[in-house]
Amino acid sequence: MAGLQFAAVPGYAALLLRRTFADLKLPGALMDRADSWLRGKARWNAQEHRWRFPAGSTLQFGYCDNERDVYRYQSSEFQFVGLDEATQFTDFQVKYLFSRLRRRRSIPVPLRYRLGSNPGGVGHEFVKRRYVNPGDPARVFVPAKLQDNPYLDQEQYLRSLAELDPMTRAQLLAGDWDAVAGGRYLKEWFLHRYTQRGDYLVLRRPGVAGEETLHWPACRRFLTVDPAASEKTTADHTVVAVWLVTPRKELLLLDLDRFQAEPPRIVPRIEAMWGKWGRPDGVWVESVAANNAVYKFARETVMPARALSPLGTDKLVRATTALNYAATGRFWLPAPGVRAGMPLDDVEGELYRFTGDDKKDANDDVVDCFSYAAKVLAAGGVPGAAKGAAPVWMGQD
């Protein structure tokens, strides 16, 4: 309805998208609904998937199945862009389509971008952070729950939803943006949070009276690096994580840098983190395929660079040790506000949404750094790290 609002204005163009073309054609979905509303009132072009109105305005249907499909709209201009089930799109796709939102001065309509979605999907964390969480009044979030739709047979729909697992039911029924279906890491595993007083870290254990303090310069520390050897916006991120090993052999996340860059620009960022935290004992870098170049660059520095060599491609198997550590409360995260530059929401979001299924997981760079950290500690690789020593192999225990 929002897309049709200015269909009587000459030159007006609207674009409605789903992630796949098959989604557009489903019964009751966008194209089916438009056909029932517009047949006899506008002209349908089946090849272009576009309705043209008597005023010359258009309503276009499209999809972005792959990351680069956004470029099919590169030469187009629309005054309205609407994404249905927006969390099925990646953050790159959502942001790129803003570039198609423009108008000539002679078209007297506002420029509008609208997203409609249930929670869940590869873009869940991005949409939640950008639109659902309060902060920017220019990005208005309007929740819609079952009771807001008087035309739906609510009683029958409730019976249908009762067949779903509790997590998916919470997403669809209550619009719960904190419910994550299929996530391997559970929120209750990360109740261990620390604060900081100068060079001392303050640890308060859940259910335990009192506090522990650690003088971080006196503790063993190391880095794990999951490089992404590209600075393209569609590429994965490079993640540099700094870890402290507590006297109880727990892993405390001191700092994390997440960015996109080519290999020569990655190593200076690693060196900056290494220097910031007092030159930790080791820098473990994933060295497989194109990422091997980052490891080679790192070895040419004064950093004690060591190789992390994953065995196979099964990220869930790779994460087994870290999952066990997390389930037994052996990971510590900073309390909110302790480390201003760390994207803590992204760290937690990626962990909680990690399923091990490449088709469902948008990003896993942070997850890999957690996997590597647990494996390094379990392999006894922290004390006395030697530059260029034998690699730590990431496979099944």
HUSULDA-V825118 format. One record per backbone hydrogen bond with DSSP energy under -0.5 kcal/mol. NH is the residue of the N-H (numbers start at 1). CO is the residue of the C=O. If there is no record, write none. Layout:
NH:CO
NH:CO
//
This chain:
5:1
5:2
7:4
9:6
10:8
12:9
14:58
15:80
16:60
17:82
18:62
24:20
25:21
26:22
26:23
29:26
31:24
32:24
33:29
34:30
35:31
36:32
37:33
38:34
39:35
40:42
41:38
42:38
43:52
45:50
46:44
49:45
50:45
51:59
52:43
53:57
56:53
58:12
59:51
60:14
61:49
62:16
64:18
64:19
69:66
70:67
71:68
72:69
73:70
74:71
76:73
78:100
79:13
80:13
81:112
82:15
83:114
84:17
84:82
85:116
86:116
88:85
89:86
94:90
95:91
96:92
97:93
98:95
99:96
100:97
101:98
102:78
102:100
107:104
108:106
109:107
112:79
114:81
116:83
119:171
123:87
124:121
127:123
128:124
129:125
130:126
131:127
132:127
133:128
137:135
139:136
140:138
142:140
143:141
146:173
148:145
149:146
150:148
152:149
154:152
157:153
158:154
159:155
160:156
161:157
162:158
163:160
164:161
169:165
170:166
171:167
172:168
173:169
174:169
174:170
175:171
176:170
177:175
179:176
183:180
184:354
185:351
189:186
190:187
191:188
193:191
193:204
194:333
195:202
197:200
200:197
201:214
202:195
203:201
203:212
204:193
204:202
205:203
208:205
212:203
214:201
216:199
216:214
218:215
219:216
220:245
222:243
223:282
224:241
225:284
226:239
227:225
230:228
230:261
235:232
238:259
239:226
240:257
241:224
241:239
242:255
243:222
244:252
245:220
246:244
246:250
249:246
251:330
252:244
252:250
253:251
253:332
254:242
254:252
255:242
257:240
259:238
261:228
261:230
265:262
266:262
266:263
267:263
268:264
269:265
269:266
270:266
271:267
272:268
273:269
274:270
275:271
276:272
277:273
278:275
279:274
281:221
282:221
283:304
284:223
285:283
285:306
286:225
287:308
291:288
292:289
293:290
294:291
295:291
296:292
297:293
298:294
299:295
300:296
300:297
301:298
305:303
306:283
307:389
308:285
309:307
309:392
310:308
311:394
312:310
315:313
318:314
319:315
320:317
323:319
324:320
325:321
326:322
327:323
328:324
329:326
330:325
332:251
333:192
335:194
338:335
340:338
342:339
344:342
347:343
348:344
349:345
350:346
351:347
352:348
353:349
354:350
354:351
358:356
360:357
361:357
362:360
368:364
369:365
370:366
371:367
372:368
373:369
374:370
375:371
376:372
377:373
378:374
379:375
380:377
381:376
385:382
388:305
389:386
392:307
393:391
394:309
395:393
//
